[in-house]
């Protein structure tokens, strides 16, 4: 028994020696790799439009409100701009120039579309608004093609719209009652026509409609009706009357030989930024000015040979 104990002790001593030698010669334990910082997700590349230019998009839509005379141009250019800049939203509404000016002044709209200068509208803080003139539009007295009159003097036009002349026979037409189709007082088309075609005379009572499209429809469908429209709204259903023998066309408007025209203003409250700025720059681009504007019946600003201020004073360029 004693002999067995001695053998066990010897074996234990030898094992301890071997363990000590093993710990001195063993390879060091592999080190844990240093912890790397969490990888951040890659920033998405800026969106590019169809022409390759970078576009900054925003969740807030652009709202352009006001003039129905300008509305066809703004609607078409908004459609073209959104096609080139996916993610941008532009909402276009009518309501008249007065509505456009008051909406942009209050901050309810991004852009206020107007046929008149902001200075011409009472209650509008014009000094807070920035004027972007994007086009020129002519306006003319409009009648049904069935009315056998093609020209009116300014005095005849004034007498018709003030109610002094009530039958077409008095101006060389058929024996037919004249029906007036007016615009509301908030209308920039009315303000322009009244100022430059009627010498500011107050219009007599008649059918009153805000929408240019509705006015055109009423004139076309009502025997003896007369109203006024921006040239961008004329089609085969209505005809434009000459004024003092002068036709409302691009050449006569550019020289002011035909005086019933207006700048098309797109007002912003302060300088525009972001997508609103890019949209306005697009409307003033050669692509729009030389193609879209003329196709829709407007004149490019650059075609004008005269300038007109808010008081109506005309100077040669």
WOPE-V321132 format. One line per field, one symbol per residue. phi: phi as a letter, one per 20 degrees, with the letter a starting at -180 (. if undefined). psi: psi as a letter, one per 30 degrees, with the letter a starting at -180 (. if undefined). burial: I if it has 24 or more other C-alpha atoms within 12 Angstrom, else O. A space follows every 10 residues. Layout:
phi: ???
psi: ???
burial: ???
//
This chain:
phi: .fffffffff ffffffffff ffffefffff fffffefgfe fffffgfdef enefcedbfe feddcpgefe ggffffffff fffecfoedc ddceoofgff fffffenfcf cdebecfgfe dfndfgfedd ededaccecb fccfgffecd bcffffffff fenfdccfff cndffbfede cddfffffff fffffdddlm fffffafdce ffffggffff ddgnfbbbbf gfdfbfecce efdlmdeecg fffgemfdee bbfedcecen ffclffffff fffeffgefe cffffenddf gfefecccef enfdcff
psi: eeeeeeeeee eeeeeeeeee eefefkkkkk kkkkkkkkkk kkkkkkkkaf ffkkkkllfk lkkjkbkfef eeeeeeeeee eeefikfkkk kklbfleeee eeeeefgfle kjkkflkeff jkgkifffkk kjjflkklkl kklkffkhkf kkleeeeeee fggekgkfff ggalikkkkk jlllffkeee eeeeefeghg kkklkakkke keeeeeeeee fjkgkkaklk fffkaffllk kljhgkkile eeeefgejfi llkjkjkljl kllbeeeeee eeegleeeef deeefgglkk effkfllkaf fgkkkk.
burial: OOOOOOOOOO OOOOOOOOOO OOOOOOOOOO OOOOOOOOOO OOOOOOOOOO OOOOIIIOOO OIIIIIIIII IIIIIIIIOI IIOIIIOIII IIIIIIIIII IIIIIOOOII IIIIIIIIII IOOIOIOOII IIIIIIIIII IIIIIIIOII IIOIOIIIII IIOOOIIIOO IOOOOOOIII IIIIIIIIII IIIIIIIIOO OOIIOOOIII IIIOIIIIII OIIIIIIIII IIIIOOOIII IIIOOIIIII OIIIIIIIII IIIIIIIIIO OOOOIIIIII IIIIOOOIIO OIIIOIIIII IOIIOIIIOO OIOOOOO
//
